[in-house]
Amino acid sequence: MATATKTKLQNVIGGELVDPADGHTEDIVNPATGEVIGEAPASTKEDVDRAVAAAKDAFEGWAAKTPGERSRALLRMADLIEERAEEIA
């Protein structure tokens, strides 16, 4: 049986990939095999607070964008998700 490459997920806060503040993670387990295939951040209130603060900081710039600029940004995000659909799935 082939072993999958383990994936390490991180939080995205302020446009940066970051580990959880306390460093704790949880295993991601393939339910069909029981194999640990990755780890995900076990985020805490501190991580949520950091994310909310980053979102508040970004809001002014995002709100100042025109509807067309916001639309283009969202369509670009959709394109990037489609390009990596297999990986994301």
GUSE-345960 format. One record per atom (N, C-alpha, C): atom name; z, y, x. Coordinates in Angstrom, 1 decimal. Atoms other than C-alpha are relative to their C-alpha. Example, Ala and Ser with C-alpha at 12.3 -4.5 7.8 and 13.67 -1.06 7.14 Angstrom:
BEGIN
pt at = N w = 0.0 v = -1.2 u = 0.9
pt at = CA w = 7.8 v = -4.5 u = 12.3
pt at = C w = 0.0 v = 1.2 u = 0.9
pt at = N w = 0.0 v = -1.1 u = -0.9
pt at = CA w = 7.1 v = -1.1 u = 13.7
pt at = C w = 0.8 v = 1.1 u = -0.8
# end
This chain:
BEGIN
pt at = N w = 0.0 v = -1.2 u = 0.8
pt at = CA w = 0.0 v = 0.0 u = 0.0
pt at = C w = 0.0 v = 1.2 u = 0.9
pt at = N w = 0.1 v = -1.2 u = -0.7
pt at = CA w = -1.0 v = 3.4 u = 1.3
pt at = C w = 1.2 v = 0.9 u = -0.3
pt at = N w = -1.1 v = -1.0 u = 0.2
pt at = CA w = 1.8 v = 6.0 u = 1.8
pt at = C w = -0.6 v = 1.3 u = -0.2
pt at = N w = 0.5 v = -1.4 u = 0.2
pt at = CA w = 1.1 v = 9.4 u = 0.4
pt at = C w = 0.7 v = 1.0 u = 0.9
pt at = N w = -0.6 v = -1.1 u = -0.8
pt at = CA w = 1.6 v = 12.5 u = 2.5
pt at = C w = 1.1 v = 0.7 u = -0.9
pt at = N w = -1.1 v = -0.7 u = 0.8
pt at = CA w = 4.9 v = 14.1 u = 1.4
pt at = C w = -0.3 v = 1.5 u = 0.0
pt at = N w = 0.2 v = -1.4 u = 0.3
pt at = CA w = 4.6 v = 17.5 u = -0.1
pt at = C w = 1.3 v = 0.8 u = 0.0
pt at = N w = -1.2 v = -0.8 u = 0.1
pt at = CA w = 7.2 v = 20.2 u = 0.5
pt at = C w = -0.3 v = 1.3 u = -0.8
pt at = N w = 0.2 v = -1.2 u = 0.8
pt at = CA w = 7.2 v = 22.8 u = -2.3
pt at = C w = 1.0 v = 1.1 u = 0.4
pt at = N w = -0.9 v = -1.2 u = -0.2
pt at = CA w = 8.7 v = 26.3 u = -1.9
pt at = C w = -0.1 v = 0.9 u = -1.1
pt at = N w = 0.0 v = -1.1 u = 1.0
pt at = CA w = 9.5 v = 29.2 u = -4.1
pt at = C w = -1.0 v = 1.0 u = 0.5
pt at = N w = 0.8 v = -1.1 u = -0.3
pt at = CA w = 7.1 v = 32.1 u = -4.2
pt at = C w = 0.8 v = 1.2 u = -0.5
pt at = N w = -0.8 v = -1.2 u = 0.3
pt at = CA w = 9.1 v = 35.3 u = -4.1
pt at = C w = -0.6 v = 1.2 u = 0.8
pt at = N w = 0.6 v = -1.2 u = -0.7
pt at = CA w = 7.5 v = 38.7 u = -3.4
pt at = C w = -1.3 v = -0.3 u = 0.7
pt at = N w = 1.2 v = 0.4 u = -0.7
pt at = CA w = 4.3 v = 37.0 u = -2.5
pt at = C w = 0.1 v = -0.9 u = 1.2
pt at = N w = -0.3 v = 0.8 u = -1.2
pt at = CA w = 5.9 v = 34.9 u = 0.2
pt at = C w = 0.5 v = -1.4 u = -0.5
pt at = N w = -0.6 v = 1.3 u = 0.2
pt at = CA w = 6.6 v = 31.2 u = 0.3
pt at = C w = 1.3 v = -0.1 u = 0.7
pt at = N w = -1.3 v = 0.0 u = -0.6
pt at = CA w = 10.3 v = 30.8 u = 0.8
pt at = C w = 0.8 v = -1.2 u = -0.4
pt at = N w = -0.9 v = 1.1 u = 0.4
pt at = CA w = 12.9 v = 28.0 u = 0.9
pt at = C w = 1.1 v = 0.5 u = -0.9
pt at = N w = -1.1 v = -0.5 u = 0.9
pt at = CA w = 15.7 v = 28.1 u = -1.6
pt at = C w = 1.1 v = 0.6 u = 0.9
pt at = N w = -1.0 v = -0.8 u = -0.7
pt at = CA w = 18.6 v = 30.4 u = -0.5
pt at = C w = 1.0 v = -1.0 u = 0.7
pt at = N w = -1.0 v = 0.9 u = -0.6
pt at = CA w = 21.0 v = 27.5 u = 0.0
pt at = C w = -0.6 v = -1.2 u = 0.7
pt at = N w = 0.7 v = 1.1 u = -0.8
pt at = CA w = 18.4 v = 25.1 u = 1.5
pt at = C w = -0.1 v = -1.3 u = -0.7
pt at = N w = 0.0 v = 1.3 u = 0.7
pt at = CA w = 18.9 v = 22.4 u = -1.1
pt at = C w = -1.3 v = -0.3 u = -0.7
pt at = N w = 1.3 v = 0.5 u = 0.6
pt at = CA w = 15.9 v = 20.4 u = -2.3
pt at = C w = 0.3 v = -1.2 u = -0.8
pt at = N w = 0.0 v = 1.2 u = 0.7
pt at = CA w = 15.3 v = 17.6 u = -4.7
pt at = C w = -1.2 v = -0.8 u = 0.3
pt at = N w = 1.1 v = 0.8 u = -0.3
pt at = CA w = 13.1 v = 14.6 u = -4.1
pt at = C w = -0.9 v = 0.0 u = -1.3
pt at = N w = 1.0 v = 0.2 u = 1.0
pt at = CA w = 9.9 v = 14.3 u = -6.1
pt at = C w = -0.4 v = -1.5 u = 0.1
pt at = N w = 0.2 v = 1.4 u = -0.1
pt at = CA w = 9.5 v = 10.6 u = -7.0
pt at = C w = -1.2 v = -0.4 u = -0.9
pt at = N w = 1.1 v = 0.6 u = 0.8
pt at = CA w = 6.4 v = 8.8 u = -8.1
pt at = C w = 0.6 v = -1.0 u = -1.0
pt at = N w = -0.6 v = 0.9 u = 0.9
pt at = CA w = 7.6 v = 7.1 u = -11.3
pt at = C w = -0.6 v = -1.4 u = 0.0
pt at = N w = 0.7 v = 1.3 u = 0.1
pt at = CA w = 5.1 v = 4.3 u = -11.0
pt at = C w = 0.5 v = -0.9 u = 1.2
pt at = N w = -0.4 v = 0.8 u = -1.2
pt at = CA w = 6.3 v = 3.2 u = -7.5
pt at = C w = 1.4 v = 0.2 u = 0.5
pt at = N w = -1.3 v = -0.3 u = -0.5
pt at = CA w = 9.6 v = 4.8 u = -6.9
pt at = C w = 0.0 v = 0.7 u = 1.3
pt at = N w = 0.2 v = -0.6 u = -1.3
pt at = CA w = 8.2 v = 6.3 u = -3.7
pt at = C w = 0.3 v = 1.5 u = -0.1
pt at = N w = -0.2 v = -1.5 u = -0.1
pt at = CA w = 9.4 v = 9.8 u = -2.7
pt at = C w = -1.2 v = 0.6 u = 0.6
pt at = N w = 1.3 v = -0.6 u = -0.5
pt at = CA w = 6.2 v = 11.8 u = -2.4
pt at = C w = 0.2 v = 1.5 u = 0.3
pt at = N w = -0.2 v = -1.4 u = -0.4
pt at = CA w = 7.7 v = 15.2 u = -1.8
pt at = C w = 1.4 v = 0.5 u = -0.3
pt at = N w = -1.2 v = -0.7 u = 0.3
pt at = CA w = 10.5 v = 17.7 u = -2.2
pt at = C w = -0.2 v = 1.3 u = -0.6
pt at = N w = 0.2 v = -1.3 u = 0.8
pt at = CA w = 11.0 v = 20.7 u = -4.5
pt at = C w = 1.3 v = 0.7 u = 0.2
pt at = N w = -1.2 v = -0.8 u = -0.2
pt at = CA w = 13.4 v = 23.6 u = -4.1
pt at = C w = 1.0 v = -0.2 u = -1.2
pt at = N w = -1.0 v = 0.0 u = 1.0
pt at = CA w = 16.7 v = 23.2 u = -6.0
pt at = C w = 0.5 v = 1.4 u = -0.1
pt at = N w = -0.3 v = -1.4 u = 0.0
pt at = CA w = 16.8 v = 26.9 u = -6.8
pt at = C w = 1.3 v = 0.3 u = -0.8
pt at = N w = -1.3 v = -0.4 u = 0.6
pt at = CA w = 20.0 v = 28.7 u = -7.7
pt at = C w = -0.1 v = 1.4 u = -0.6
pt at = N w = 0.0 v = -1.3 u = 0.6
pt at = CA w = 21.0 v = 31.9 u = -9.4
pt at = C w = -0.4 v = 1.1 u = 1.1
pt at = N w = 0.4 v = -0.9 u = -1.1
pt at = CA w = 20.5 v = 33.7 u = -6.0
pt at = C w = -1.5 v = 0.0 u = 0.1
pt at = N w = 1.4 v = 0.0 u = -0.1
pt at = CA w = 16.9 v = 32.6 u = -5.9
pt at = C w = -0.6 v = 0.7 u = -1.2
pt at = N w = 0.5 v = -0.6 u = 1.2
pt at = CA w = 16.3 v = 33.7 u = -9.4
pt at = C w = 0.2 v = 1.5 u = 0.1
pt at = N w = -0.2 v = -1.4 u = -0.1
pt at = CA w = 17.9 v = 37.1 u = -8.7
pt at = C w = -1.0 v = 0.6 u = 1.0
pt at = N w = 0.9 v = -0.5 u = -1.0
pt at = CA w = 15.7 v = 37.5 u = -5.6
pt at = C w = -1.4 v = 0.1 u = -0.6
pt at = N w = 1.3 v = -0.1 u = 0.7
pt at = CA w = 12.6 v = 36.7 u = -7.7
pt at = C w = -0.1 v = 1.1 u = -1.0
pt at = N w = 0.0 v = -1.1 u = 1.0
pt at = CA w = 13.6 v = 39.1 u = -10.5
pt at = C w = -0.1 v = 1.4 u = 0.8
pt at = N w = 0.0 v = -1.3 u = -0.8
pt at = CA w = 14.2 v = 41.9 u = -7.9
pt at = C w = -1.4 v = 0.2 u = 0.6
pt at = N w = 1.3 v = -0.1 u = -0.5
pt at = CA w = 10.8 v = 41.2 u = -6.3
pt at = C w = -1.0 v = 0.4 u = -1.1
pt at = N w = 0.9 v = -0.3 u = 1.1
pt at = CA w = 9.1 v = 41.3 u = -9.7
pt at = C w = 0.2 v = 1.4 u = -0.5
pt at = N w = -0.3 v = -1.4 u = 0.4
pt at = CA w = 10.8 v = 44.6 u = -10.6
pt at = C w = -0.7 v = 0.9 u = 1.0
pt at = N w = 0.6 v = -0.8 u = -1.1
pt at = CA w = 9.6 v = 46.0 u = -7.2
pt at = C w = -1.5 v = 0.1 u = -0.2
pt at = N w = 1.4 v = 0.1 u = 0.1
pt at = CA w = 6.0 v = 44.9 u = -7.9
pt at = C w = -0.5 v = 0.6 u = -1.3
pt at = N w = 0.4 v = -0.4 u = 1.3
pt at = CA w = 5.9 v = 46.1 u = -11.5
pt at = C w = -0.7 v = 1.4 u = 0.0
pt at = N w = 0.6 v = -1.4 u = 0.0
pt at = CA w = 5.2 v = 49.8 u = -10.8
pt at = C w = -1.5 v = 0.0 u = 0.5
pt at = N w = 1.4 v = 0.1 u = -0.5
pt at = CA w = 2.1 v = 49.0 u = -8.7
pt at = C w = -0.9 v = -0.7 u = -1.0
pt at = N w = 0.8 v = 0.8 u = 0.9
pt at = CA w = 0.8 v = 46.4 u = -11.2
pt at = C w = -0.2 v = 0.8 u = -1.3
pt at = N w = 0.2 v = -0.9 u = 1.2
pt at = CA w = 1.4 v = 48.8 u = -14.2
pt at = C w = -0.9 v = 1.1 u = 0.2
pt at = N w = 0.9 v = -1.1 u = -0.3
pt at = CA w = -0.6 v = 51.5 u = -12.4
pt at = C w = -1.4 v = -0.4 u = 0.1
pt at = N w = 1.3 v = 0.5 u = -0.1
pt at = CA w = -3.6 v = 49.3 u = -12.2
pt at = C w = -0.7 v = 0.2 u = -1.4
pt at = N w = 0.8 v = -0.1 u = 1.3
pt at = CA w = -6.4 v = 49.8 u = -14.8
pt at = C w = -0.1 v = -1.4 u = -0.6
pt at = N w = 0.2 v = 1.3 u = 0.7
pt at = CA w = -7.0 v = 47.1 u = -17.4
pt at = C w = -1.1 v = -0.9 u = 0.7
pt at = N w = 1.1 v = 0.7 u = -0.7
pt at = CA w = -10.2 v = 46.2 u = -15.5
pt at = C w = 0.5 v = -0.6 u = 1.3
pt at = N w = -0.6 v = 0.5 u = -1.2
pt at = CA w = -8.3 v = 45.8 u = -12.2
pt at = C w = 0.9 v = -1.2 u = -0.3
pt at = N w = -0.9 v = 1.1 u = 0.3
pt at = CA w = -5.7 v = 43.6 u = -13.8
pt at = C w = -0.8 v = -1.2 u = -0.5
pt at = N w = 0.8 v = 1.1 u = 0.5
pt at = CA w = -8.4 v = 41.5 u = -15.5
pt at = C w = -0.7 v = -0.7 u = 1.2
pt at = N w = 0.6 v = 0.6 u = -1.2
pt at = CA w = -10.2 v = 41.0 u = -12.2
pt at = C w = 1.0 v = -0.9 u = 0.8
pt at = N w = -1.0 v = 0.8 u = -0.8
pt at = CA w = -7.0 v = 39.9 u = -10.5
pt at = C w = 0.4 v = -1.3 u = -0.7
pt at = N w = -0.3 v = 1.2 u = 0.8
pt at = CA w = -6.2 v = 37.4 u = -13.3
pt at = C w = -1.1 v = -1.0 u = 0.1
pt at = N w = 1.2 v = 0.9 u = -0.1
pt at = CA w = -9.7 v = 36.0 u = -13.2
pt at = C w = -0.1 v = -0.6 u = 1.4
pt at = N w = 0.0 v = 0.6 u = -1.4
pt at = CA w = -9.4 v = 35.6 u = -9.4
pt at = C w = 1.0 v = -1.1 u = 0.1
pt at = N w = -1.0 v = 1.1 u = 0.0
pt at = CA w = -6.2 v = 33.7 u = -9.9
pt at = C w = -0.5 v = -1.2 u = -0.7
pt at = N w = 0.6 v = 1.1 u = 0.7
pt at = CA w = -7.9 v = 31.5 u = -12.4
pt at = C w = -1.0 v = -0.8 u = 0.9
pt at = N w = 1.0 v = 0.7 u = -0.9
pt at = CA w = -10.7 v = 30.8 u = -9.9
pt at = C w = 0.7 v = -0.8 u = 1.1
pt at = N w = -0.7 v = 0.7 u = -1.1
pt at = CA w = -8.2 v = 29.9 u = -7.2
pt at = C w = 0.7 v = -1.2 u = -0.5
pt at = N w = -0.6 v = 1.2 u = 0.6
pt at = CA w = -6.4 v = 27.5 u = -9.5
pt at = C w = -1.1 v = -1.0 u = -0.2
pt at = N w = 1.1 v = 0.9 u = 0.1
pt at = CA w = -9.7 v = 25.9 u = -10.4
pt at = C w = -0.4 v = -0.7 u = 1.3
pt at = N w = 0.5 v = 0.5 u = -1.3
pt at = CA w = -10.7 v = 25.5 u = -6.8
pt at = C w = 1.0 v = -1.0 u = 0.6
pt at = N w = -1.0 v = 0.9 u = -0.5
pt at = CA w = -7.4 v = 23.7 u = -6.1
pt at = C w = 0.6 v = -0.9 u = -1.1
pt at = N w = -0.5 v = 0.8 u = 1.1
pt at = CA w = -7.1 v = 21.8 u = -9.4
pt at = C w = 0.4 v = -1.4 u = 0.4
pt at = N w = -0.3 v = 1.4 u = -0.4
pt at = CA w = -7.2 v = 18.4 u = -7.8
pt at = C w = 1.4 v = 0.0 u = 0.8
pt at = N w = -1.2 v = 0.0 u = -0.8
pt at = CA w = -4.4 v = 19.3 u = -5.3
pt at = C w = 1.2 v = 0.4 u = -0.9
pt at = N w = -1.1 v = -0.4 u = 0.9
pt at = CA w = -2.3 v = 21.0 u = -8.1
pt at = C w = 0.4 v = -1.2 u = -0.9
pt at = N w = -0.2 v = 1.1 u = 0.8
pt at = CA w = -2.7 v = 18.0 u = -10.3
pt at = C w = 0.8 v = -1.1 u = 0.7
# end
